[in-house]
């Protein structure tokens, strides 16, 4: 049985040589396939080329790129030699790369393109051991970077390394395969530095066992099928997209590379007809917002039908949950009563649901292609409004939960039993939720989630102090997330322990549910709740300027330019009305959870500034960047 990812590849290749494993675009946007047989040969040759550059068992190799076929090729080649990769995306800031590549002593580093090459070469004085930079994009020769290569650093293309490996393997045919056979499950596979939301980057050390364990457990809750297509849109250096790509390999399936840009992604969904796509909640929110925005341009009748049938779909789905006993039970429920409450709307609305499928939902689902089975959402909690919308229109979203430190999956909503707002522990994974005294909490009570299983990290690179702070000697990892058990064994994520806001009156508030509700407004793109040690809550609001512009034109409100929209008193009144409507007692928010004051930010949050690579708000950055605006609220 295989113990490493490259050994898994060998096992899969044996019976699937001619099956496509990758679909990647050329400069004209046309997709070209790579078979498992071709991938395996390429991995062997690239590994041989890396060997000639000094990469060996125990080496660390930088891998600075977003999702593209060469990323997986390089990853597998590095792992084949018993080395570990140190990945990061194109959005990495220079100071981050200096720290990541420096502390790991990465002598050889892959860079996706000329921009990344320049960024790394300019850091040479901080990277004294850097000896070789490998460009994935061969077009770098058209860019003026070769003149800037410091002494002692070789600049090579992906193809040049590959060619040297081909020549080496002709004379040493079994060298790389012998190296693969030496791999063990506990060998280090990767060091992923978390940008996180707390500021300090930490190098998470993950082994082959961490990944392979999940590849054994995930098929127990999701019925994958061999040969299915997956659309890849997320940064692959992140553990969520990475495990999805390993799932593809383990199932002898196909990865098609796209981009998390609406127009590109939707076109590729229809062109390729994938069965699956993994994405973060923010992208699913954007898809939902795009549908609603498109509906605004329709006739009044069409708009009315859309909203009516979405209500029908959502209400029918809620009724079905009552009938099938799939309502989250944070407190005990009486199923016969739930059944009686649900059966009438379940039956009455069914004909209307069928009609809605024909008139409305079928056309929306076509945008996802003809074979779409489900989307997998990870990297953050899926907002309930987004969850309800996709359920209403007949598209399945599976909410996953995990951390980089757990490689990443420790919870997932099973495809055959979907209880909204919750996840179930991954098989053979232990979960406990404990209070501040270390005692297990009963269902319905909040506590901090701890996890134990074979996917839990080896530790933080060169930081035994930080490792000991969250990983106990008996293997329990403190996730830092707040969770609640149901009476049926699922659990829900309620926020981050470190994000909890404590008002001056002692009230404890989780900002994430409030922010998620605020983003349900079509006029609010992003929201950050603040108020630590204050008398009340405030909020930073990033408006959706396109939606606001439509509103202003519909209401004949004069303005000069889009940038001036945020200063209009009518916009302030509109946002104030939206906030008060959404964060209200009738929606279940306590009086101290209401937003007392807010300020409007004129520019969208950007990855690497206010947002992490997972598009989560980095609160420490927001506190620094908008200190003046926050202070003005109190």
Secondary structure, DSSP 8 states (H G I E B T S, - for coil): ---SHHHHHHHHHTT-TTSEEEEEE-TTS-EEEEEHHHHHHHHHHHHHHHHHTT--TT-EEEEE--SSHHHHHHHHHHHHTT-EEEEE-TT--HHHHHHHHHHTT-SEEEESSHHHHHHHHTTGGG-TT--EEEESSGGGGGSTTGGG--TT-EEEEHHHHHHHHHHHHHHSTTHHHHHHHT--TTSEEEEEEE-TTTS--EEEEEEHHHHHHHHHHGGGTS---TT-EEEE-S-TTSHHHHHHHHHHHHTT-EEEE--S-HHHHHHHHHHH--SEEEEEHHHHHHHHHHHHHHHHTS-HHHHHHHHHHHHHHHHHHHHHHHHTT-S--SS---HHHHHHHHHHHHHHTHHHHHHHIIIIIHHHHHTT-SS--EEEEESS---HHHHHHHHHHT--EEEEEEEGGGTEEEEE--TTS--TT-EEE-TT-EEEEE-TTS-B--TTSEEEEEEESTTS-SEETT-HHHHHHHB-TTS-EEEEEEEEE-TTSEEEEEEEGGG-EE-TT--EE-HHHHHHHHTTSTTEEEEEEE-TTSSSEEEEEEE-HHHHHHHHHHTT---S-GGGGGG-HHHHHHHHHHHHHHSSGGGT--GGGSEEEEEEESS---BTTTB-TTS-B-HHHHHHHTHHHHHTT-
